[in-house]
């Protein structure tokens, strides 16, 4: 095992990796920007180094600075977390040149998966079904011709990157030229490469992904699936394990799990990764993409399998064999994760910045909060708005939903707007509770009510008025003559006695 690991990330994922290292007896090194000088991952790590100003391009995306810190601190491994440099193949290459272990897949696997067209071709050769679309990169005029063959509606997608960048939904032929031009620009700006391809839209699809683990000795397993269909603008909002659909069809789960392993093997994958599928209403599944990193939603898998994925990442990267075989993996209960973000759900989910003036996190049986914030912390607009992941476990999905509803009611963050009201209403939705949703559910069939916002505003105003009234009454009581006061008794002493009696 490693002696010292540098975590090339920030926020809750940096804390997650630090804790895993601490439990393994491994020293940790944090890096931080000027905006994160007082962040929790800086406080929790054994060492911390400033790497630049707030913008990511000048700090967390600087491979040279991170490698320099690793050398200075004596770190023998680097964990990238997710986001930032986690899926940049240049990062593990730089680690290899510096003789520092990268806790993740080899750069060749990241490159193969990062090119969506190449990944589609690779898994297709391995016998994994893919969605109808272009099989190679072609000029825009050919894309227009192929689109007629594929049929509408369809997606225009960026060959590189992910996260919804360079992606456009096209419903009719006349929309395609404008969509291609916009997607080219966005992909070029986001990834430095504007290549595109097209893919048929799978109607009423569910997004189901499989967590895979692979070591350097040729051993592969999967840890079951996660349901990630609840999305907005292709960004996941709520995740569950297991999927409602696959819980009712064990044969389908087995087939999808086998396909996930085939895809990982075809890519020469090592470490933790995720194979994402679209599942249509007829239970046909298609390869969507491969994520060559730890996923944001990994805790729900940990909750139902009992396996610490981050620790397994570290063990695999240190050269050890997988400790589990596929037959050892068991799924117990049901887990749900809500991504709590600093966004205003009542105003088109616009980012919210400011200081957290009050914070109360939920607790109790089966509740797990992965957070990188604290009371008094400043939330900036420099980074992703995700502030915490609220995860719950229950014996059944129904119990998990009830537990999540209770936890969301307990969760109080004051000072910035958060997505908590959205999650409360979603968990109350009967279609969600029944498991009747797909990737378009939030945007097309779920309506966020303004009543909760108005109600909370009224309650806040009422409480403030009552407090002000109570304080005025106390002040008047202290200065006004009282018949029941003993001669010469101090009003301060009288108030102290009264409060003591009330307690």
Number of C-alpha atoms within 10 A of each C-alpha: 15 17 14 20 27 30 28 27 24 26 22 22 25 26 24 17 23 26 19 18 21 14 10 15 13 16 18 25 24 27 27 26 20 14 16 20 16 13 19 19 29 22 13 17 22 15 14 20 17 17 21 18 15 19 15 14 12 14 20 23 20 17 19 14 17 25 20 13 19 26 15 10 17 15 21 20 24 26 22 26 26 19 20 17 18 25 25 19 18 16 23 26 16 17 21 14 10 14 12 20 21 25 27 27 25 19 21 16 21 24 19 20 24 22 18 24 24 18 23 25 14 18 23 18 13 15 12 21 17 18 19 16 22 19 15 14 15 13 10 16 9 11 21 15 10 15 24 11 11 17 16 16 16 22 21 25 27 29 24 22 20 19 11 13 21 28 25 20 18 22 14 13 14 9 12 21 15 12 18 26 13 16 22 21 16 18 24 17 13 15 16 12 16 20 23 25 23 29 22 19 21 18 14 15 21 25 23 27 28 25 24 23 24 25 24 18 12 12 16 22 23 22 22 25 26 26 23 23 27 23 18 15 13 15 12 18 20 22 27 29 32 24 25 16 17 20 13 10 12 11 11 16 19 13 11 27 22 15 23 29 23 20 26 27 17 18 21 17 28 26 26 27 23 26 25 23 25 25 24 16 13 8 14 13 25 21 24 20 23 27 20 28 21 23 16 18 23 19 28 25 26 17 23 23 20 14 16 14 22 24 16 21 25 27 20 24 25 18 12 15 16 20 11 13 11 12 7 10 16 12 15 16 16 25 30 27 25 24 22 24 22 26 21 18 20 17 9 8 16 14 20 18 17 16 16 18 14 14 16 12 16 17 14 10 9 16 19 20 18 18 20 20 18 18 14 13 19 19 21 17 14 11 14 12 19 19 20 19 22 23 26 29 26 22 13 12 22 13 16 23 21 16 21 27 18 16 23 20 14 13 15 14 18 14 18 19 22 25 19 22 20 19 21 18 15 20 18 13 13 10 14 17 15 11 12 11 18 22 21 19 19 19 12 9 10 15 13 14 12 11 9 15 12 11 11 11 12 12 11 12 12 12 12 12 12 12 12 12 12 11 12 11 11 12 11 10 14 15 10 9 10 11 7 6 11 9 8 6 9 12 16 11 11 15 14 12 12 11 10 9 8 7 6
